[in-house]
Structures are given as C-alpha cells and as structure tokens.
C-alpha cells in the first residue's frame, strides 16, 4: 500500500504538500523519526528558504543517515522539492559554500540573469521543457506550466540527469532523476493539475 512520508524538518511547505497528496487520495504521514520513515513506501523532502538552514535542520534532527539508508540502500522512491531538491547536491553556494547531502554530484548556484531583464527571486508560473523521459511526467502535456519560487538552481555534474529545464534569464534546471531519486525545483503542490499529476506519478513509482 502507498504511504508517502513527508519529512517535517522545520524548513518545508509541509502542510501544502500533505494536502496535495491527500487531494489525490494518497495516504501520507508527516514525520521526522525512523519508525515512521521505515514504514513508508515513498519519501518526500519539501523545502523553502535557505540551503544552509535546511541542511542544519536535517543534521540537528539526525535525519540524513536514516534517509540515506532508505533511499540509497533500500531504493525507496525519494522526491526532493525546491530546497529539498537542491540539498541532493554536493554543495550549495548561497552566501557561502555549504556541503549538501551529496546524493547527486553537482552544485547549487544562483540563476544567471545577467544578460536579461529577468529578476530574482524567480517567482511565478513558467513553462517547462522535458529533456529526458521520466516517469514523473507521465500523462502530463508537452511544455507543462509549474510554479517556481527560487533564486538558486541545481547544476548536476552529469547533465544527462536533468529531466526538464525552464528559461529565466538563462537555462534553469527544473527537475532531475537518478534511479529512484527525483528532484524538482518547482512546487508541484502549488501547480494545479500538472503538479497533482506529477505527485500521483511519483506515488505510483516503484
């Protein structure tokens, strides 16, 4: 049976994510301890705010080892949203160099808007171009529109892991996938029908 664990580490849009899954009839558990995580079929790490704060919260709650044991060793499907997606990287460069979880080699850097009229933060709806097949985008129209709120984005060393991009002054990583590990820079829980379909697709991935 599907049971999506939504990590509550004090740095995520937990209630909105929880409500989004419930609206598509997926059972959830908001949690922050091993006993609850170990019962889950899928794990979601939401996130808002700063990279460093998110990493400090995960460390203070001793969650990183538990998440690695489940996602990296047992292969439990994992979805990082916004900052939760960025923390999959080796390092983040928001204000200073901060070590990430390092599940996917790469870095998180500020979106380059120097040659454009765009501003940061990037807030609002943006079309996304799917660059690699991914189960997250099953039954979602071509060039879907998702809701973004960010100034930084994840640049993986292996560009083949990028599954979608958008344009905001320059090319922005919108989503990535490495085996059972997924990350999206946008907020599916705020992206209406396309976002709900993406969450449904994730909950059905095994």
SERODO-904985 format. One record per residue (C-alpha): residue number from 1; residue in three letters; x, y negated, z. Coordinates in Angstrom, 1 decimal. Each point is the difference from the previous one (the first is absolute). Layout:
REM SERODO-904985
+-----+--------+--------+--------+--------+
! num ! residu !     c1 !     c2 !     c3 !
+-----+--------+--------+--------+--------+
! NUM !    ala !      X !      Y !      Z !
...
+-----+--------+--------+--------+--------+
REM end
This chain:
REM SERODO-904985
+-----+--------+--------+--------+--------+
! num ! residu !     c1 !     c2 !     c3 !
+-----+--------+--------+--------+--------+
!   1 !    unk !    0.0 !    0.0 !    0.0 !
!   2 !    unk !    1.2 !   -3.5 !   -0.8 !
!   3 !    unk !    1.1 !   -2.0 !    3.0 !
!   4 !    unk !    1.9 !   -3.2 !   -0.7 !
!   5 !    unk !    2.2 !   -1.3 !    2.8 !
!   6 !    unk !    0.2 !   -3.8 !   -0.1 !
!   7 !    unk !    3.1 !   -1.2 !    2.0 !
!   8 !    unk !   -0.8 !   -2.7 !    2.5 !
!   9 !    unk !    3.4 !   -1.6 !    0.8 !
!  10 !    unk !   -1.1 !   -3.5 !    0.6 !
!  11 !    unk !    0.9 !   -1.2 !   -3.5 !
!  12 !    unk !   -2.7 !    1.2 !   -2.3 !
!  13 !    unk !   -3.4 !   -0.8 !   -1.3 !
!  14 !    unk !   -1.3 !    3.1 !    1.7 !
!  15 !    unk !   -3.7 !   -0.8 !    0.4 !
!  16 !    unk !   -0.4 !   -0.9 !   -3.7 !
!  17 !    unk !    1.8 !    3.1 !   -1.2 !
!  18 !    unk !   -2.0 !    2.2 !    2.4 !
!  19 !    unk !   -3.3 !   -1.5 !   -1.2 !
!  20 !    unk !    1.0 !    0.5 !   -3.6 !
!  21 !    unk !    0.6 !    3.7 !    0.4 !
!  22 !    unk !   -3.2 !    0.4 !    2.0 !
!  23 !    unk !   -1.9 !   -1.7 !   -2.9 !
!  24 !    unk !    1.1 !    2.8 !   -2.3 !
!  25 !    unk !   -0.9 !    2.7 !    2.6 !
!  26 !    unk !    3.6 !    0.9 !    1.0 !
!  27 !    unk !    0.5 !    0.9 !    3.6 !
!  28 !    unk !    2.7 !   -2.1 !    1.7 !
!  29 !    unk !    1.9 !   -0.3 !    3.3 !
!  30 !    unk !    1.7 !   -3.2 !    1.1 !
!  31 !    unk !    3.0 !    1.2 !    1.9 !
!  32 !    unk !    3.5 !   -0.5 !    1.2 !
!  33 !    unk !    1.0 !    3.3 !    1.6 !
!  34 !    unk !    1.3 !    3.4 !   -1.1 !
!  35 !    unk !   -3.0 !    2.0 !    1.0 !
!  36 !    unk !   -2.4 !   -2.0 !   -2.2 !
!  37 !    unk !    2.5 !   -0.3 !   -2.9 !
!  38 !    unk !    0.6 !    3.8 !    0.0 !
!  39 !    unk !   -3.7 !    0.7 !   -0.6 !
!  40 !    unk !   -0.2 !   -2.2 !   -3.1 !
!  41 !    unk !   -0.1 !    1.1 !   -3.6 !
!  42 !    unk !    1.1 !   -3.4 !   -1.2 !
!  43 !    unk !    1.8 !   -3.0 !    1.6 !
!  44 !    unk !   -0.4 !   -3.7 !   -0.8 !
!  45 !    unk !    2.4 !   -2.7 !    1.2 !
!  46 !    unk !   -1.7 !   -3.5 !   -0.5 !
!  47 !    unk !    1.9 !   -3.2 !    0.5 !
!  48 !    unk !   -0.2 !   -3.7 !    0.1 !
!  49 !    unk !    2.5 !   -2.6 !    1.0 !
!  50 !    unk !    3.8 !    0.3 !    0.1 !
!  51 !    unk !    2.2 !    3.0 !   -0.9 !
!  52 !    unk !    2.1 !   -0.3 !    3.2 !
!  53 !    unk !   -3.0 !   -0.2 !    2.3 !
!  54 !    unk !   -1.5 !    3.1 !   -1.6 !
!  55 !    unk !    3.3 !    2.0 !    0.4 !
!  56 !    unk !    0.4 !   -1.2 !    3.6 !
!  57 !    unk !   -3.6 !    1.1 !    0.8 !
!  58 !    unk !    0.6 !    3.5 !   -1.5 !
!  59 !    unk !    3.2 !    0.4 !    2.0 !
!  60 !    unk !   -1.5 !   -1.2 !    3.2 !
!  61 !    unk !   -2.8 !    2.6 !   -0.3 !
!  62 !    unk !    2.5 !    2.7 !   -1.0 !
!  63 !    unk !   -2.1 !    0.8 !   -3.1 !
!  64 !    unk !    2.7 !    0.2 !   -2.7 !
!  65 !    unk !    1.2 !    3.5 !    1.0 !
!  66 !    unk !   -3.5 !    1.3 !    0.1 !
!  67 !    unk !   -0.9 !   -1.5 !   -3.4 !
!  68 !    unk !    3.2 !    1.5 !   -1.5 !
!  69 !    unk !   -0.7 !    3.4 !    1.4 !
!  70 !    unk !   -3.5 !    0.0 !   -1.5 !
!  71 !    unk !    0.5 !   -1.8 !   -3.3 !
!  72 !    unk !    3.5 !    0.9 !   -1.0 !
!  73 !    unk !    0.3 !    3.5 !    1.5 !
!  74 !    unk !   -3.6 !    1.3 !   -0.1 !
!  75 !    unk !   -1.1 !   -1.8 !   -3.1 !
!  76 !    unk !   -3.0 !   -1.7 !    1.5 !
!  77 !    unk !   -1.3 !   -2.6 !   -2.6 !
!  78 !    unk !    1.0 !   -3.5 !    1.2 !
!  79 !    unk !   -1.2 !   -3.4 !   -1.2 !
!  80 !    unk !    1.7 !   -3.3 !    0.9 !
!  81 !    unk !   -2.0 !   -3.2 !   -0.5 !
!  82 !    unk !    1.6 !   -3.4 !   -0.5 !
!  83 !    unk !    2.7 !   -0.3 !    2.8 !
!  84 !    unk !   -0.6 !    3.7 !    0.7 !
!  85 !    unk !    1.1 !    0.6 !   -3.7 !
!  86 !    unk !    3.0 !   -2.3 !    0.3 !
!  87 !    unk !    1.3 !    1.8 !    3.1 !
!  88 !    unk !    0.6 !    3.2 !   -2.0 !
!  89 !    unk !    3.0 !   -1.8 !   -1.4 !
!  90 !    unk !    3.6 !    0.2 !    1.1 !
!  91 !    unk !    0.2 !   -3.7 !    0.9 !
!  92 !    unk !   -2.1 !   -3.1 !    0.2 !
!  93 !    unk !    1.4 !   -3.5 !   -0.6 !
!  94 !    unk !   -2.7 !   -2.2 !    1.6 !
!  95 !    unk !    2.0 !   -2.7 !    2.0 !
!  96 !    unk !    2.8 !    2.6 !    0.6 !
!  97 !    unk !    1.0 !    3.5 !   -1.1 !
!  98 !    unk !   -2.1 !    2.5 !    2.0 !
!  99 !    unk !    0.2 !    3.8 !   -0.3 !
! 100 !    unk !   -3.2 !    1.7 !   -1.2 !
! 101 !    unk !   -1.1 !    3.6 !    0.3 !
! 102 !    unk !    2.2 !    0.9 !   -3.0 !
! 103 !    unk !   -2.4 !    2.6 !   -1.4 !
! 104 !    unk !    0.5 !   -1.5 !   -3.5 !
! 105 !    unk !    3.3 !   -1.6 !   -0.9 !
! 106 !    unk !   -0.4 !   -3.7 !   -0.8 !
! 107 !    unk !   -0.5 !   -3.5 !    1.4 !
! 108 !    unk !   -2.8 !   -2.5 !    0.7 !
! 109 !    unk !    0.7 !   -3.4 !   -1.4 !
! 110 !    unk !   -1.9 !   -3.2 !   -0.5 !
! 111 !    unk !   -2.0 !   -0.2 !   -3.2 !
! 112 !    unk !    1.9 !   -2.1 !   -2.6 !
! 113 !    unk !   -2.2 !   -3.0 !   -1.1 !
! 114 !    unk !    2.9 !   -2.3 !   -1.0 !
! 115 !    unk !   -1.0 !   -0.1 !   -3.7 !
! 116 !    unk !   -3.7 !   -0.4 !    0.5 !
! 117 !    unk !   -2.7 !   -2.2 !    1.4 !
! 118 !    unk !   -1.0 !    2.7 !    2.5 !
! 119 !    unk !    0.2 !   -0.4 !    3.7 !
! 120 !    unk !    0.6 !    2.1 !    3.0 !
! 121 !    unk !   -1.5 !    1.7 !    1.8 !
! 122 !    unk !   -1.7 !    1.8 !   -2.8 !
! 123 !    unk !   -3.6 !    0.0 !    1.2 !
! 124 !    unk !   -3.0 !    1.2 !   -2.0 !
! 125 !    unk !   -1.1 !    2.3 !   -2.8 !
! 126 !    unk !    2.4 !    1.3 !   -2.6 !
! 127 !    unk !   -0.2 !    2.4 !   -2.9 !
! 128 !    unk !    2.3 !    3.0 !    0.4 !
! 129 !    unk !    1.7 !    1.9 !   -2.9 !
! 130 !    unk !    0.4 !    3.7 !    0.6 !
! 131 !    unk !    3.5 !    1.0 !   -1.1 !
! 132 !    unk !    0.1 !    3.7 !    1.1 !
! 133 !    unk !   -2.7 !    2.6 !    0.5 !
! 134 !    unk !   -1.1 !    0.2 !    3.6 !
! 135 !    unk !   -2.9 !    1.8 !    1.7 !
! 136 !    unk !   -0.7 !   -3.3 !    1.8 !
! 137 !    unk !   -1.3 !   -1.5 !   -3.2 !
! 138 !    unk !   -2.3 !    2.9 !   -1.1 !
! 139 !    unk !   -3.4 !   -1.3 !   -1.2 !
! 140 !    unk !    1.1 !   -3.6 !    0.3 !
! 141 !    unk !   -0.4 !   -2.2 !   -3.1 !
! 142 !    unk !    3.1 !   -1.1 !   -2.0 !
! 143 !    unk !    1.6 !   -3.2 !    1.4 !
! 144 !    unk !   -2.0 !    0.0 !    3.2 !
! 145 !    unk !   -0.2 !   -3.0 !    2.3 !
! 146 !    unk !    1.2 !    0.2 !    3.6 !
! 147 !    unk !    0.3 !   -2.5 !    2.9 !
! 148 !    unk !    3.5 !   -1.1 !    1.0 !
! 149 !    unk !    1.4 !   -2.0 !    3.0 !
! 150 !    unk !    3.8 !    0.0 !    0.1 !
! 151 !    unk !    3.2 !   -1.9 !   -0.8 !
! 152 !    unk !    2.4 !    3.0 !   -0.2 !
! 153 !    unk !   -0.1 !    3.2 !   -2.0 !
! 154 !    unk !    1.7 !    3.4 !    0.0 !
! 155 !    unk !    2.7 !    0.6 !   -2.7 !
! 156 !    unk !    0.9 !    3.7 !    0.0 !
! 157 !    unk !    3.4 !    1.1 !   -1.3 !
! 158 !    unk !   -1.8 !    2.6 !   -2.2 !
! 159 !    unk !   -2.3 !   -2.1 !   -2.2 !
! 160 !    unk !   -1.7 !    3.2 !   -1.1 !
! 161 !    unk !   -1.7 !    0.1 !    3.4 !
! 162 !    unk !   -2.0 !   -3.2 !   -0.8 !
! 163 !    unk !   -3.5 !    1.0 !   -1.1 !
! 164 !    unk !   -1.4 !   -3.5 !   -0.6 !
! 165 !    unk !    1.0 !   -3.6 !   -0.2 !
! 166 !    unk !   -1.6 !   -3.4 !   -0.2 !
! 167 !    unk !    1.2 !   -3.5 !   -1.0 !
! 168 !    unk !    0.5 !   -2.9 !    2.4 !
! 169 !    unk !    2.8 !   -2.1 !   -1.4 !
! 170 !    unk !    1.9 !    3.2 !   -0.7 !
! 171 !    unk !   -0.7 !    3.7 !    0.0 !
! 172 !    unk !   -1.2 !    1.1 !    3.4 !
! 173 !    unk !   -0.1 !    3.6 !    1.2 !
! 174 !    unk !   -3.6 !    0.8 !    0.8 !
! 175 !    unk !    0.3 !    3.7 !    0.8 !
! 176 !    unk !    2.4 !    2.9 !    0.3 !
! 177 !    unk !    0.0 !    3.7 !    0.5 !
! 178 !    unk !    2.6 !    2.6 !    1.0 !
! 179 !    unk !   -1.6 !    3.4 !    0.3 !
! 180 !    unk !   -2.5 !   -0.2 !    2.8 !
! 181 !    unk !    1.0 !   -3.5 !    1.0 !
! 182 !    unk !   -2.0 !   -2.9 !   -1.4 !
! 183 !    unk !    0.3 !   -3.7 !    0.5 !
! 184 !    unk !   -2.2 !   -2.9 !   -1.3 !
! 185 !    unk !    0.9 !   -3.7 !    0.4 !
! 186 !    unk !   -3.6 !   -1.1 !   -0.4 !
! 187 !    unk !   -2.9 !    0.6 !    2.4 !
! 188 !    unk !   -2.3 !    2.7 !   -1.2 !
! 189 !    unk !   -2.3 !   -0.5 !    3.0 !
! 190 !    unk !   -0.7 !   -3.5 !   -1.3 !
! 191 !    unk !   -0.1 !    0.9 !   -3.7 !
! 192 !    unk !   -3.6 !    1.1 !   -0.4 !
! 193 !    unk !   -0.8 !    2.9 !   -2.3 !
! 194 !    unk !    3.5 !    0.5 !   -1.4 !
! 195 !    unk !    1.5 !    0.0 !    3.5 !
! 196 !    unk !   -2.6 !    2.4 !    1.4 !
! 197 !    unk !    0.6 !    2.4 !   -2.9 !
! 198 !    unk !    3.7 !   -0.2 !    0.6 !
! 199 !    unk !   -0.5 !    0.9 !    3.7 !
! 200 !    unk !   -2.4 !    2.8 !   -1.0 !
! 201 !    unk !    2.7 !    1.3 !   -2.4 !
! 202 !    unk !    2.6 !   -0.1 !    2.7 !
! 203 !    unk !   -2.3 !    1.9 !    2.5 !
! 204 !    unk !   -0.5 !    2.7 !   -2.7 !
! 205 !    unk !    3.8 !    0.4 !   -0.7 !
! 206 !    unk !    1.6 !    3.2 !    1.3 !
+-----+--------+--------+--------+--------+
REM end
